[in-house]
Amino acid sequence: MRGTGFERVSFRSNTDFKINDRISIGQTLTLAYSDRDNEPFSGGRSQIEHIVKQVPYIPVRDASRLGGFRSPDRVDGSDPENPVLNAELRTNRQQDFKILGTGYIDVDIYDGLSYKFLVGLDIGLGTQDQYTPRFDAGDFNFQPFASIQQNRSTFVSPLISNQLSYSKTFGDHSIDALAVLEQQTFKQTGLQGSGQNFLTNDVRVLQGVQNQTTSGNQTEYALISYIGRINYDYAQKYLISASVRRDGGSRFGPANKWGTFPSLSLGWRISEEGFMQALPAVSDLKLRASYGETGNDRIGDYVYQGTINSNFFYNFAGSLQGGSTISSLANADLRWETTIMRNIGLDLGLFNDRFSLSAEWFDNTTEGMILGVPIPPSLGYDGAPVANVGNVSNRGLEFTAGYRKYSGAFQFSVDGNIGFVNNELTSLGTGNTIFGPGFQGDQMTFTEEGQPIAYFYGWQTDGIFQQGEDTSMQPNASPGDIRFVDVNGDGTISDADRTFLGHYLPDFTYGVNFSANYKNFDLNVFMQGVQGNEIFNLLRFHTEGMTRLFNAGTQVLDRWTPERPDTDIPRAVSGDPNRNARASSRWIEDGSYFRIKNLSLGYTIPGAALESFSRGTISSLRLYLSSQNLLTLTNYSGYDPEIAVRTGVDSTLGTGIDYGQFPAARTLMAGVQLTF
């Protein structure tokens, strides 16, 4: 998309050295630099929103106006921004430099007992420069000054890990144990500055600007972990693994900083039993079961505290004065969100594992789910308080199958998987329901006990009123308006008739991975898809809603008229008295798709040819072509069925809503891999 871009350069190094029979050392190092031109997000709208809303009769460029662009004026009755103006005049450049390294020493203490000491450091340096010059494209889109904003960020995260391990085999008995003590801290600092230049567009730094403001922030987080694990097997037939992890995190209240997370897994390799020797075709047959708990601390910093925001300014007598406010309510009882995972599986291998099959049942329950609890705006807080609000269950089945051929000149493997999951909010500790993101006065998702979390919510449509039909249940309706379903049967259409419209989670997901080699050629293809999920296509509201003087899609050419009653597009009417464009099943679409996600074709130069020109300095040389998102098959009318969550929208409550997010790019790459 015009106005966006991305470049990345990275370097990676791994080294291992054996000092003597007992001591070895090593390191890993990754250096990365990225330069990104971010998509303009002006006026709270994405570029795609501006593109589809832009009035078609207004020229993109106008040399007579400051900046050289044109946007709607008041007489047009429309206010979308010119997307080409945003792409060419507004710049938002993000540069990041990353250093990630580890170093370790491993000491073999005595007969299977070893100690490993590891230190790591993660450093990130970022700069963001945003600039918009003076311009005048119309009554709704002008700026009498050059706007300059610069942000600087620093991220530092050191890691210290102590690992003591023991491994021993006694006849048919094998045991290995691991004890870990590690600490990791995270510190992020930021500095932001902004100002306005009324004199020139040529200066793009904060020098000689007016209304200059600066602000800064710093967040810190620490995590301490104690981990113990033991594995045991007898004759490779009976397997057991047990572990316990205790984590202490500073993001939780004083009485709840620590969480304990055990796990246990059992396995029985039936194929190793004597009675299975009569079935030589069965090369592997294993029954397994496990139970485990994991904790989630990815909730942001200081959310359990009532924080004060001092980044506010008010104009007193022409001078900006700083101010502070309490931005959120405290919750000292906030604790770890815990996911309890249970599964039972069966693995089968046939003919020396040439064929493989696997089936698994799983039951994952999240307890103490952490969400923002909506509060009335009248309370005066910026954000919703964060709390452990309920439990969520995810139950389902997964199946995998594969085939491998590793003999002959042509060798290949193919693996496929399919998974089914059922999501349900089993309890909501607050005792209340939770609404998700709103639009045009309607909430688009709803969360309540007994239903999937954040299901799409609104009115169910039932065709279009035709001339002579009774509209008494919808007093503002006329022929050509949408008929809505009276869900509660009270004889009138109201908010009480809003209902379940679908969910973003699919009925099942699937994937296929194919790898092949023929002499020096190699091919890898990964295909994946989903089936049975819904998408709330809010972008269609802009192209088919006909509520304002925006551009519209060609679908509205088929709108209802007395001469053209056979259509599912309602009439065009000023003010939309029947609220035809409300949140309803009109905007819900099937989001199923099949996609060739990754494809790679390579050729490895024969060793003899390398030896002749590299004199042994190059051990391997591979040339390759690869692609991502090469092909997508879907009935979804939007730009991309695999949509991300929009910036600024809660990912738990707003997944599956298409506001016009930037679609996944189709990429083609060529490269060389060298091994020395």
TIDONU-727464 format. One line per 8 residues: number of its first residue (from 1); for each residue x, y, z of C-alpha. Coordinates in nm, 3 decimals, padded with zeros to 5 digits. Layout:
# residues N
NUM) X:Y:Z  ...
END
This chain:
# residues 676
1) 00.000:00.000:00.000  00.126:00.346:-00.086  00.276:00.517:00.218  00.383:00.192:00.386  00.703:-00.008:00.366  00.928:-00.238:00.560  01.299:-00.324:00.549  01.488:-00.557:00.779
9) 01.851:-00.658:00.813  01.956:-00.923:01.062  02.267:-01.114:01.166  02.275:-01.434:01.369  02.566:-01.618:01.523  02.584:-01.938:01.732  02.908:-02.081:01.865  02.991:-02.372:02.096
17) 03.334:-02.462:02.231  03.443:-02.765:02.431  03.717:-02.655:02.672  03.785:-03.006:02.800  03.600:-03.327:02.879  03.394:-03.156:03.148  03.351:-02.792:03.049  03.190:-02.638:02.743
25) 03.091:-02.281:02.667  02.885:-02.114:02.400  02.691:-01.810:02.292  02.410:-01.695:02.068  02.386:-01.349:01.919  02.119:-01.187:01.705  02.144:-00.834:01.568  01.850:-00.689:01.381
33) 01.758:-00.353:01.233  01.417:-00.270:01.090  01.283:00.039:00.917  00.906:00.060:00.884  00.676:00.318:00.729  00.356:00.270:00.929  00.012:00.292:00.779  -00.142:00.635:00.846
41) -00.422:00.607:01.099  -00.572:00.952:01.075  -00.908:01.056:01.212  -00.947:00.721:01.387  -00.981:00.546:01.050  -00.757:00.309:00.858  -00.640:00.387:00.506  -00.881:00.128:00.365
49) -01.169:00.306:00.539  -01.065:00.635:00.379  -01.026:00.465:00.041  -01.375:00.316:00.033  -01.537:00.633:00.175  -01.364:00.883:-00.054  -01.615:01.069:-00.271  -01.541:00.971:-00.634
57) -01.617:01.306:-00.801  -01.354:01.498:-00.600  -01.009:01.506:-00.765  -00.717:01.357:-00.576  -00.485:01.650:-00.649  -00.544:02.023:-00.670  -00.239:02.238:-00.743  -00.421:02.553:-00.631
65) -00.442:02.435:-00.271  -00.162:02.434:-00.015  -00.007:02.088:-00.021  -00.145:02.006:-00.367  -00.436:01.781:-00.262  -00.813:01.807:-00.249  -01.066:01.669:00.001  -01.437:01.737:00.058
73) -01.564:02.079:00.163  -01.874:02.152:00.372  -02.085:02.178:00.061  -02.006:01.814:-00.013  -02.157:01.701:00.318  -01.887:01.437:00.356  -01.563:01.421:00.554  -01.343:01.126:00.448
81) -00.975:01.211:00.426  -00.787:01.189:00.100  -00.593:00.858:00.131  -00.327:00.969:-00.119  -00.271:01.286:00.086  -00.227:01.072:00.398  00.018:00.844:00.218  00.232:01.123:00.070
89) 00.214:01.405:00.326  00.184:01.222:00.657  00.495:01.026:00.751  00.522:00.782:01.039  00.863:00.617:01.034  00.957:00.359:01.294  01.319:00.242:01.327  01.417:-00.035:01.567
97) 01.751:-00.187:01.658  01.757:-00.518:01.845  02.037:-00.698:02.028  01.959:-01.041:02.171  02.239:-01.250:02.312  02.308:-01.533:02.553  02.621:-01.689:02.693  02.658:-02.008:02.891
105) 02.901:-02.237:03.063  02.814:-02.605:03.105  03.004:-02.811:03.361  02.984:-03.192:03.380  03.017:-03.236:03.755  03.001:-03.613:03.796  02.852:-03.912:03.614  02.534:-03.761:03.465
113) 02.519:-03.458:03.694  02.580:-03.127:03.520  02.536:-02.759:03.590  02.463:-02.488:03.335  02.488:-02.118:03.403  02.331:-01.894:03.140  02.307:-01.518:03.113  02.113:-01.332:02.849
121) 02.044:-00.977:02.748  01.769:-00.838:02.530  01.809:-00.474:02.426  01.576:-00.279:02.200  01.622:00.079:02.082  01.342:00.246:01.892  01.276:00.582:01.729  00.951:00.701:01.578
129) 00.928:01.018:01.372  00.588:01.152:01.271  00.552:01.456:01.050  00.268:01.631:00.871  00.332:01.956:00.680  00.103:02.256:00.652  -00.173:02.189:00.400  -00.526:02.292:00.308
137) -00.719:02.024:00.120  -01.071:02.129:00.224  -01.294:02.243:00.507  -01.258:01.914:00.695  -00.898:01.838:00.609  -00.653:02.119:00.667  -00.367:02.206:00.901  -00.223:02.559:00.935
145) 00.106:02.438:01.082  00.360:02.162:01.038  00.309:01.896:01.305  00.621:01.725:01.440  00.632:01.439:01.687  00.932:01.233:01.791  00.933:00.932:02.022  01.231:00.749:02.164
153) 01.212:00.415:02.346  01.458:00.186:02.519  01.395:-00.171:02.630  01.639:-00.370:02.845  01.576:-00.722:02.975  01.857:-00.921:03.144  01.817:-01.290:03.222  02.005:-01.506:03.471
161) 01.941:-01.881:03.471  02.088:-02.159:03.684  02.018:-02.513:03.565  02.113:-02.834:03.743  02.042:-03.156:03.555  02.089:-03.526:03.618  02.057:-03.812:03.371  02.116:-04.180:03.438
169) 02.026:-04.521:03.298  02.009:-04.831:03.518  01.937:-05.131:03.301  01.585:-05.081:03.172  01.532:-04.777:03.391  01.609:-04.427:03.268  01.571:-04.109:03.465  01.654:-03.749:03.407
177) 01.583:-03.456:03.636  01.611:-03.081:03.598  01.605:-02.796:03.849  01.602:-02.435:03.732  01.621:-02.104:03.911  01.601:-01.800:03.688  01.525:-01.433:03.708  01.431:-01.193:03.432
185) 01.360:-00.825:03.456  01.211:-00.589:03.203  01.256:-00.214:03.191  01.117:00.014:02.925  01.159:00.390:02.905  01.011:00.633:02.660  01.046:00.999:02.577  00.797:01.182:02.359
193) 00.813:01.532:02.219  00.583:01.727:01.989  00.549:02.076:01.851  00.408:02.290:01.573  00.591:02.498:01.314  00.382:02.781:01.167  00.663:02.919:00.950  00.793:02.643:00.726
201) 00.754:02.285:00.611  01.126:02.241:00.566  01.222:02.181:00.930  01.126:01.835:01.050  01.286:01.835:01.395  01.177:01.987:01.724  01.372:02.308:01.678  01.212:02.651:01.683
209) 00.861:02.509:01.720  00.564:02.644:01.913  00.334:02.470:02.160  00.611:02.229:02.237  00.530:01.951:02.482  00.740:01.670:02.623  00.648:01.366:02.826  00.814:01.051:02.941
217) 00.730:00.711:03.080  00.904:00.421:03.245  00.775:00.074:03.327  00.946:-00.210:03.508  00.856:-00.573:03.556  01.030:-00.864:03.724  00.974:-01.239:03.709  01.138:-01.504:03.926
225) 01.084:-01.871:03.843  01.160:-02.198:04.021  01.121:-02.504:03.801  01.156:-02.872:03.881  01.105:-03.160:03.638  01.165:-03.534:03.643  01.126:-03.786:03.359  01.126:-04.162:03.401
233) 01.080:-04.451:03.162  01.103:-04.824:03.194  01.227:-05.009:02.887  01.078:-04.735:02.668  00.736:-04.880:02.753  00.614:-04.692:03.058  00.675:-04.318:03.060  00.611:-04.060:03.326
241) 00.699:-03.694:03.348  00.620:-03.460:03.635  00.706:-03.097:03.686  00.618:-02.801:03.899  00.677:-02.437:03.827  00.648:-02.151:04.074  00.650:-01.801:03.931  00.657:-01.471:04.109
249) 00.555:-01.165:03.907  00.540:-00.800:04.004  00.229:-00.733:03.792  -00.003:-00.878:04.056  -00.131:-00.758:04.392  00.090:-00.792:04.702  -00.089:-01.105:04.824  -00.105:-01.273:04.481
257) 00.235:-01.228:04.323  00.314:-01.599:04.328  00.154:-01.876:04.129  00.225:-02.251:04.134  00.172:-02.456:03.817  00.215:-02.836:03.827  00.200:-03.083:03.540  00.195:-03.460:03.498
265) 00.205:-03.677:03.188  00.183:-04.055:03.149  00.258:-04.270:02.848  00.228:-04.637:02.762  00.409:-04.753:02.449  00.192:-05.055:02.377  00.397:-05.148:02.072  00.685:-05.249:02.301
273) 00.477:-05.511:02.478  00.541:-05.877:02.399  00.189:-05.944:02.276  00.239:-05.682:02.000  00.525:-05.872:01.836  00.270:-06.071:01.639  00.177:-05.748:01.459  00.499:-05.643:01.282
281) 00.312:-05.382:01.076  00.259:-05.175:01.392  00.587:-04.997:01.449  00.457:-04.763:01.718  00.146:-04.753:01.933  00.134:-04.523:02.232  -00.141:-04.420:02.468  -00.079:-04.094:02.655
289) -00.252:-03.861:02.897  -00.150:-03.541:03.066  -00.257:-03.272:03.307  -00.091:-02.934:03.335  -00.136:-02.579:03.451  00.014:-02.262:03.305  -00.006:-01.903:03.420  -00.062:-01.586:03.221
297) 00.100:-01.261:03.325  00.069:-01.075:02.993  -00.164:-00.815:03.134  00.037:-00.493:03.123  00.224:-00.322:03.404  00.072:-00.165:03.716  -00.284:-00.267:03.623  -00.359:-00.373:03.981
305) -00.275:-00.024:04.105  -00.473:00.298:04.089  -00.237:00.490:03.865  -00.208:00.866:03.820  -00.160:01.010:03.473  00.024:01.342:03.468  00.035:01.376:03.090  -00.240:01.637:03.070
313) -00.219:02.003:02.980  -00.469:02.288:02.991  -00.452:02.636:02.846  -00.461:02.898:03.120  -00.439:03.252:02.985  -00.247:03.136:02.680  -00.002:02.918:02.872  -00.011:02.539:02.888
321) -00.015:02.411:03.247  00.033:02.051:03.352  -00.229:01.850:03.536  -00.282:01.502:03.681  -00.573:01.264:03.712  -00.643:00.916:03.843  -00.667:00.712:03.525  -00.793:00.375:03.654
329) -00.929:00.201:03.962  -00.707:-00.023:04.172  -00.757:-00.397:04.221  -00.514:-00.536:04.477  -00.682:-00.879:04.451  -00.567:-00.933:04.092  -00.406:-01.278:04.062  -00.252:-01.506:03.801
337) -00.479:-01.621:03.520  -00.445:-02.000:03.514  -00.515:-02.238:03.228  -00.570:-02.602:03.324  -00.499:-02.840:03.035  -00.610:-03.203:03.018  -00.567:-03.435:02.723  -00.577:-03.799:02.624
345) -00.415:-03.911:02.301  -00.332:-04.215:02.092  -00.037:-04.231:01.848  -00.006:-04.499:01.581  00.283:-04.573:01.346  00.267:-04.834:01.071  00.535:-04.997:00.854  00.837:-04.844:01.025
353) 00.643:-04.521:01.082  00.591:-04.471:00.711  00.227:-04.408:00.801  00.141:-04.215:01.117  -00.190:-04.138:01.282  -00.272:-03.946:01.597  -00.593:-03.860:01.781  -00.627:-03.637:02.085
361) -00.906:-03.512:02.308  -00.834:-03.196:02.506  -01.008:-02.990:02.769  -00.852:-02.653:02.846  -01.012:-02.441:03.116  -00.898:-02.088:03.189  -00.972:-01.987:03.547  -00.956:-01.631:03.672
369) -00.965:-01.488:03.319  -00.825:-01.135:03.322  -01.037:-00.875:03.146  -01.121:-00.509:03.173  -01.456:-00.470:03.349  -01.667:-00.201:03.180  -01.770:00.089:03.403  -01.999:00.387:03.336
377) -01.819:00.685:03.179  -01.978:00.900:03.449  -01.726:00.759:03.698  -01.462:00.967:03.525  -01.188:00.709:03.468  -00.998:00.664:03.142  -00.988:00.285:03.142  -01.181:-00.010:03.274
385) -01.043:-00.172:03.590  -00.876:-00.508:03.531  -01.002:-00.809:03.725  -01.024:-01.190:03.728  -01.376:-01.206:03.591  -01.459:-01.565:03.504  -01.377:-01.904:03.357  -01.358:-02.012:02.994
393) -01.366:-02.368:02.860  -01.216:-02.485:02.531  -01.285:-02.850:02.454  -01.219:-03.034:02.134  -01.054:-03.301:01.923  -00.743:-03.300:01.707  -00.644:-03.553:01.444  -00.321:-03.580:01.246
401) -00.210:-03.817:00.972  00.110:-03.848:00.774  00.300:-04.049:00.516  00.674:-04.058:00.449  00.884:-04.200:00.168  01.256:-04.175:00.234  01.393:-04.414:-00.028  01.481:-04.363:-00.393
409) 01.568:-04.046:-00.584  01.228:-03.890:-00.512  01.158:-03.862:-00.141  00.866:-03.685:00.021  00.651:-03.651:00.330  00.298:-03.523:00.373  00.129:-03.440:00.703  -00.222:-03.318:00.765
417) -00.414:-03.210:01.072  -00.765:-03.107:01.161  -00.894:-02.966:01.489  -01.236:-02.905:01.639  -01.291:-02.677:01.939  -01.590:-02.560:02.137  -01.553:-02.235:02.333  -01.781:-02.148:02.626
425) -01.774:-01.891:02.903  -01.869:-02.113:03.195  -01.883:-01.844:03.462  -01.857:-01.468:03.487  -01.744:-01.376:03.834  -01.868:-01.019:03.819  -02.224:-01.139:03.781  -02.269:-00.906:03.485
433) -02.254:-00.938:03.112  -01.983:-00.762:02.915  -02.031:-00.563:02.597  -01.754:-00.541:02.340  -01.663:-00.262:02.097  -01.941:-00.029:01.991  -02.029:00.127:01.659  -02.303:00.375:01.568
441) -02.449:00.332:01.916  -02.461:-00.049:01.901  -02.235:-00.301:02.072  -02.100:-00.555:01.826  -02.004:-00.835:02.068  -02.156:-00.968:02.386  -02.014:-01.190:02.659  -02.235:-01.391:02.893
449) -02.232:-01.723:03.071  -02.315:-02.030:02.866  -02.207:-01.881:02.533  -01.878:-01.840:02.344  -01.682:-01.541:02.468  -01.743:-01.222:02.268  -02.001:-01.355:02.025  -02.141:-01.123:01.758
457) -02.451:-00.950:01.882  -02.734:-00.767:01.714  -03.064:-00.799:01.531  -03.155:-01.085:01.299  -03.280:-00.972:00.957  -03.581:-01.127:00.784  -03.592:-00.982:00.434  -03.727:-00.646:00.318
465) -04.072:-00.497:00.361  -04.264:-00.483:00.036  -04.551:-00.253:-00.054  -04.870:-00.337:00.132  -04.700:-00.537:00.410  -04.768:-00.468:00.779  -04.488:-00.262:00.941  -04.657:-00.204:01.279
473) -04.382:-00.388:01.471  -04.135:-00.133:01.330  -04.315:00.204:01.342  -04.042:00.385:01.144  -04.032:00.126:00.867  -04.160:00.175:00.514  -04.154:-00.042:00.202  -03.791:-00.104:00.111
481) -03.670:-00.116:00.474  -03.523:-00.423:00.643  -03.756:-00.642:00.849  -03.603:-00.756:01.179  -03.699:-01.068:01.375  -03.910:-01.026:01.689  -03.694:-01.263:01.894  -03.876:-01.223:02.226
489) -04.222:-01.224:02.066  -04.352:-00.909:02.234  -04.486:-00.761:01.909  -04.231:-00.484:01.871  -03.868:-00.455:01.763  -03.645:-00.321:02.040  -03.305:-00.371:02.200  -03.448:-00.681:02.369
497) -03.455:-00.855:02.029  -03.078:-00.851:01.988  -02.942:-01.205:01.974  -02.652:-01.438:01.888  -02.532:-01.375:01.531  -02.220:-01.591:01.511  -01.867:-01.620:01.644  -01.513:-01.567:01.522
505) -01.394:-01.915:01.622  -01.429:-02.171:01.340  -01.599:-02.508:01.361  -01.267:-02.661:01.263  -00.920:-02.567:01.143  -00.698:-02.772:00.916  -00.354:-02.772:00.762  -00.139:-02.973:00.521
513) 00.239:-02.969:00.501  00.415:-03.126:00.200  00.791:-03.164:00.165  00.976:-03.328:-00.122  01.331:-03.380:-00.247  01.445:-03.490:-00.589  01.819:-03.509:-00.627  01.932:-03.154:-00.544
521) 01.588:-02.993:-00.560  01.364:-02.941:-00.259  01.004:-02.826:-00.227  00.804:-02.727:00.081  00.437:-02.627:00.079  00.224:-02.536:00.379  -00.152:-02.498:00.329  -00.403:-02.409:00.599
529) -00.761:-02.305:00.640  -01.059:-02.259:00.866  -01.423:-02.352:00.826  -01.741:-02.228:00.989  -01.634:-01.901:01.150  -01.811:-01.569:01.105  -01.673:-01.221:01.043  -01.845:-00.895:01.132
537) -01.774:-00.708:00.807  -01.802:-00.353:00.931  -01.635:-00.227:00.615  -01.957:-00.306:00.428  -02.137:-00.057:00.650  -01.939:00.213:00.471  -01.998:00.077:00.121  -02.362:-00.034:00.161
545) -02.497:00.151:00.467  -02.611:00.465:00.274  -02.626:00.662:00.600  -02.400:00.950:00.492  -02.271:01.107:00.172  -01.973:00.876:00.147  -01.872:00.680:-00.157  -02.068:00.356:-00.193
553) -02.008:00.016:-00.346  -02.170:-00.101:-00.666  -02.403:-00.318:-00.456  -02.623:-00.015:-00.381  -02.706:00.011:-00.751  -02.924:-00.293:-00.680  -03.102:-00.127:-00.385  -03.477:-00.159:-00.336
561) -03.709:00.057:-00.543  -04.079:00.003:-00.619  -03.973:-00.109:-00.966  -03.698:-00.341:-00.831  -03.838:-00.513:-00.519  -03.648:-00.843:-00.556  -03.325:-00.752:-00.372  -03.162:-00.778:-00.030
569) -03.028:-00.419:-00.036  -03.268:-00.178:00.138  -03.387:00.152:-00.003  -03.177:00.468:00.009  -03.340:00.719:00.242  -03.212:01.027:00.422  -03.162:00.979:00.795  -03.217:00.601:00.788
577) -03.534:00.617:01.005  -03.563:00.238:01.032  -03.192:00.206:01.119  -03.130:-00.038:00.836  -02.756:00.001:00.898  -02.769:-00.106:01.264  -02.556:-00.396:01.396  -02.735:-00.695:01.250
585) -02.691:-01.019:01.060  -02.676:-00.803:00.746  -02.306:-00.750:00.812  -02.221:-01.106:00.925  -02.038:-01.321:00.668  -01.887:-01.665:00.646  -01.513:-01.627:00.711  -01.406:-01.974:00.591
593) -01.097:-01.985:00.371  -00.822:-02.204:00.229  -00.477:-02.051:00.183  -00.138:-02.157:00.049  00.047:-01.999:00.338  00.407:-02.080:00.250  00.576:-02.224:-00.057  00.949:-02.269:-00.106
601) 01.148:-02.420:-00.395  01.521:-02.463:-00.362  01.826:-02.607:-00.534  02.145:-02.711:-00.352  02.470:-02.687:-00.547  02.643:-03.029:-00.554  02.936:-03.066:-00.319  03.181:-03.146:-00.599
609) 03.099:-02.821:-00.775  03.143:-02.624:-00.452  03.476:-02.786:-00.383  03.609:-02.686:-00.725  03.556:-02.312:-00.685  03.546:-02.253:-00.305  03.848:-02.471:-00.216  03.655:-02.615:00.079
617) 03.559:-02.282:00.238  03.188:-02.330:00.156  03.032:-02.654:00.271  02.679:-02.588:00.141  02.514:-02.344:-00.102  02.139:-02.337:-00.159  01.942:-02.110:-00.391  01.571:-02.071:-00.324
625) 01.248:-01.899:-00.419  00.971:-01.864:-00.163  00.629:-01.712:-00.129  00.383:-01.631:00.147  00.005:-01.606:00.106  00.035:-01.712:-00.256  -00.330:-01.815:-00.303  -00.649:-01.770:-00.101
633) -00.988:-01.929:-00.174  -01.282:-01.778:00.015  -01.636:-01.648:-00.022  -01.566:-01.360:00.216  -01.625:-01.027:00.041  -01.363:-00.832:00.239  -00.998:-00.788:00.155  -00.866:-01.065:00.381
641) -01.054:-01.331:00.582  -00.754:-01.377:00.813  -00.805:-01.042:00.983  -00.603:-00.904:01.271  -00.750:-00.710:01.561  -00.774:-00.338:01.493  -00.537:-00.102:01.674  -00.692:00.015:02.000
649) -00.950:-00.266:02.019  -00.949:-00.523:02.301  -00.825:-00.846:02.143  -01.041:-01.060:02.373  -01.367:-00.877:02.304  -01.309:-00.746:01.951  -01.164:-01.033:01.749  -01.329:-01.105:01.413
657) -01.447:-00.750:01.338  -01.325:-00.617:01.003  -01.290:-00.239:01.028  -01.072:-00.232:00.719  -00.748:-00.362:00.870  -00.442:-00.388:00.651  -00.462:-00.727:00.474  -00.184:-00.985:00.482
665) 00.063:-00.920:00.202  00.145:-01.166:-00.073  00.524:-01.184:-00.078  00.777:-01.332:-00.319  01.139:-01.378:-00.214  01.462:-01.510:-00.358  01.765:-01.594:-00.149  02.091:-01.773:-00.097
673) 02.186:-01.988:00.204  02.555:-02.040:00.272  02.718:-02.272:00.522  03.090:-02.239:00.589
END
